[in-house]
């Protein structure tokens, strides 16, 4: 018969193992947005790896106009797919990289919803569909539009 302390330890270890498994199944895709996408399009080519999935999501995304005074907004959302390429559950926005106004929040929610709708049903190959089925993807659209870069001169040698 197992003691109370040993049983408690086993329960804690089981919970930690489940948490580690859940974290291991989450994959982050960071996608740089360098400009507007006037013609967002549904993917037509088969998606066979994470790089192609990132490219397909970027092609579906049409970012809202950037606010010049407040700067660009990076948006992070979670999405999951079935083996067939259909959405598994509802995508949700997790966070913004900076505080946003209610108007900005609404524009970004709408843009993410339109992009995900445009991208589903994702044309996964059989192997990719099996590999990603049910997996949670954390998608980070990094808005590089109007982003100020550090103005550091290139070091030169004096003669």
N, C-alpha and C positions, 0 to 999 in steps of 0.2 A: 504494500500500500504506500502511495506517495504522500509525503508530508505536504502541509499547506504551503509552506515557503517554496518548495520545489514546483508545485503546481502553478503557483503565481509566477514564478520565473519562466516556466514554459509558455504561459499565456502571453507574457510580455515579449518573449523572443518571437513567438508566432506573429504578434502584432507588428513588431519591427520588421520581420521578414516580409510581411504583406506590404508595408509602407515602402520598403526598398524595391519590391517588385513593381509597385505602381509608379514609383519615380523612374525606374529603369525603362518603363514602357512609354514615358513621355519623351518626345523628340522635339527639339526647338529648330525651327526653320527661320533664319534671318534673311530677309529680302530687302535689298537696297532699292529705294524708289528715287530715281534721279530726275524724273520729269513727269509731266502729265501723260496719261494714256488716253488719247482721244478716241481710240477704237478698241475698247476692251473686248476680248473675244473668248469664246468657249474653246477649250483645248480640243484639237482634232487628232494630233499624233498620239500614239500610245505612250503612256507614262510608265517607265520601267525602273526609276530610281528616285532618290530624294532630290537630286539636282533637277531632274525633269519635273518633279512635283512643285518645286519652288518656282521654276520658270512658268509652269502652267498657272499657278496662283497669281504670280506677278502679271501675267497677260490678262487675267480676269479682273484685276484691280484697277479701278479708276479713282485715284485719290481726290478728295474734295480740294477746292482751292486753298492754298496755304495762306494763313494770316500773316502778312508781312510784319506787323508790329509785334506779334506774340511769338513768331518763329514757327518752325515746322513741328508737327505732332507725330511721334512714333506711336503706333497702336499695336497692342499685343492681344491676340485672341486665340481661343482654343477651338479645334475642330477635330472630328473623328470621322472616318469613312468605313463603310462596309467593304467586303471583298469585291463587290460588284461596282464600286466607285460611288455609290449613293452615300448621302450623309448618314452618319450613325449618331442619332441624337441631334440636339440643337447646338450650333456654334455659339460661343459667347465671348464678348469682349472682356478681357481680364483687367487690363490697365492701360493707361496712357502714360507716356514718358514725362509729361508735365501736366500741371493743372489745366483743365479745359473748361470753357464756358458751357452752359447748357446747350447753346446753339451749336458749338463745335461738336459736342458729344452726340447730338442728334444727327449731324452731317456724317460723322464717322460711323455711327451705328448703321445708318442707311447705306453707306458705301460698302461696309463689310458685308451686310446682308445681300446687297446686289452682287458683289463679287462671288460670294459663296453660292448664291443661286445660279449665277452664270457658269460657275465651274462644276456644278454637280449635274450630271453624273460624270465623275472623273474617269477618263478612258484608261484604266489601269490594265497592264498586262496581267496574265494569270499569276505569274510569280510575284509581282508587286502587290496585287490584290491580296494574296495569301500572306504576304509579309506585313502589311499595314492594317489588316482588318481589326477594327476595334481599338487600335492604338491612338492615343491622344497626341495630337500635334499642337504645339504652341507656336503660332505663327507671329513673327515680329516684323511688321512693315516699318522699316527705318526710312523716314522721309528726309532725303538729302536735298530737296528743293529749298532754295533760299537759306541754306545753312551756312553760317559764317565760318570760314576756315581760319585757323590761326595764321597771321601774317608774319611769319618768321623768315628772315632772309636766309638764303642758302649760304653756309659758311664758305668763305674764300680765304685763301692764304695771301698774306701780304708779302710782297717781294721787296 
